[in-house]
Amino acid sequence: MIAALQAPKSWIVYILKCRDGSLYCGITTDLARRVAQHNAGKGAKYTRARRPVTTACFRGPFTRSRAAKIEYGIKRLDRATKLRALAKLAS
């Protein structure tokens, strides 16, 4: 039997701003669902104690591989660089 071909999922890279002002970066295929998970305490361990979170920015769509590479690159940046990048995106 031939398996049905499915279109590849579109992945989004997102940055959240936590209640304490810290930033969290992740990837997802459904941003609204994922932010709701974070705010319900069912997201990443990092955001559980820093709720509520709000979306600071997001970009996509990407393949899973590309989104993971972008996420990794963002997580390696220091806070000041992330904030400058967010400011540029906002303007």
Phi and psi in degrees as a GROMACS rama.xvg file:
@    title "Ramachandran Plot"
@    xaxis  label "Phi"
@    yaxis  label "Psi"
@TYPE xy
-93.4591  127.28  ILE-2
-72.8242  142.44  ALA-3
-66.8746  136.34  ALA-4
-79.7071  135.272  LEU-5
-114.656  144.338  GLN-6
-66.5276  143.081  ALA-7
-63.8047  145.278  PRO-8
-71.6084  147.838  LYS-9
-94.061  128.451  SER-10
-105.796  146.437  TRP-11
-120.367  137.778  ILE-12
-97.9524  130.848  VAL-13
-133.334  153.962  TYR-14
-123.795  129.287  ILE-15
-106.42  146.654  LEU-16
-103.788  124.566  LYS-17
-88.4399  164.509  CYS-18
-54.5931  -35.9218  ARG-19
-83.7823  5.59677  ASP-20
89.8543  -6.16654  GLY-21
-75.0537  164.905  SER-22
-115.292  144.934  LEU-23
-131.373  133.938  TYR-24
-115.349  140.531  CYS-25
-155.974  -179.174  GLY-26
-130.662  153.15  ILE-27
-161.865  167.452  THR-28
-102.676  -10.8323  THR-29
-142.141  96.6938  ASP-30
-63.4915  -45.3158  LEU-31
-59.7117  -44.6233  ALA-32
-62.6004  -43.2295  ARG-33
-68.3852  -41.2042  ARG-34
-63.7994  -40.0828  VAL-35
-61.3661  -39.3216  ALA-36
-62.7591  -45.517  GLN-37
-58.9279  -45.949  HIS-38
-71.1167  -20.5763  ASN-39
-88.2537  -1.10393  ALA-40
82.4262  11.2342  GLY-41
-108.865  10.3212  LYS-42
-90.1012  -143.386  GLY-43
-67.6792  149.286  ALA-44
-57.3163  -36.6266  LYS-45
-58.7785  -40.1449  TYR-46
-84.9179  -13.7449  THR-47
-57.2092  -41.9437  ARG-48
-91.5472  3.95427  ALA-49
-122.402  26.3383  ARG-50
-81.042  153.706  ARG-51
-80.1095  158.249  PRO-52
-111.795  152.941  VAL-53
-129.076  154.513  THR-54
-76.9759  121.391  THR-55
-87.3301  -41.1247  ALA-56
-168.29  163.872  CYS-57
-152.946  154.464  PHE-58
-142.534  150.418  ARG-59
162.632  -175.833  GLY-60
-83.3381  152.712  PRO-61
-134.004  166.541  PHE-62
-74.2287  164.024  THR-63
-57.8349  -44.959  ARG-64
-62.5368  -46.6162  SER-65
-65.2862  -42.0072  ARG-66
-61.7236  -42.0799  ALA-67
-64.7405  -37.8641  ALA-68
-67.8466  -40.1883  LYS-69
-65.6596  -45.0995  ILE-70
-57.0303  -45.8102  GLU-71
-59.7284  -43.2765  TYR-72
-63.5253  -41.4031  GLY-73
-65.3484  -43.0452  ILE-74
-64.9495  -20.6895  LYS-75
-82.7426  -14.8548  ARG-76
-74.9937  150.897  LEU-77
-79.625  165.88  ASP-78
-57.9691  -43.7009  ARG-79
-60.8924  -41.2642  ALA-80
-66.7008  -40.9528  THR-81
-61.9057  -43.361  LYS-82
-65.3561  -39.119  LEU-83
-63.1155  -42.2611  ARG-84
-63.2611  -42.5893  ALA-85
-63.2279  -39.6205  LEU-86
-63.606  -40.1597  ALA-87
-65.0317  -40.3856  LYS-88
-66.1125  -32.4783  LEU-89
-75.5515  -24.8671  ALA-90
